[in-house]
């Protein structure tokens, strides 16, 4: 009974959290104190200077183009797999008009 209770997920998580916290505190007590350095809390950039905020890269246009690419490929797949005959030509036309509107909206983004 006790073994099943200790192996239950909530109890096991609490035991492991207590173990990890104990190891964290033990490591902090054994570690030497760090020296004060002005660059200690700056982000690491592999030894290079970090670009100022106004020069940071913007991937908004890339993701917009990737979404448009995905929409066009999925629409091609859907139209290509429609059955021949019946009213599938009207369905394909309505679907392609919707896709054209989507592509128009995606391409009119803020550039």
CORCORLIN-V519625 format. One line per field, one symbol per residue. burial: b if it has 16 or more other ideal C-beta (glycine too) atoms within 10 Angstrom, else e. Layout:
# CORCORLIN-V519625
burial: ???
This chain:
# CORCORLIN-V519625
burial: eeeeeeeeeeeeeeeeeeeeeeeeeeeeeeeeeeeeeeeeeeeeeeeeeeeeeeeeeeeeeeeeeeebeeeeeebeeeeeeeeeeeeeeeeeeeeeeebeeeeeeeeeeee
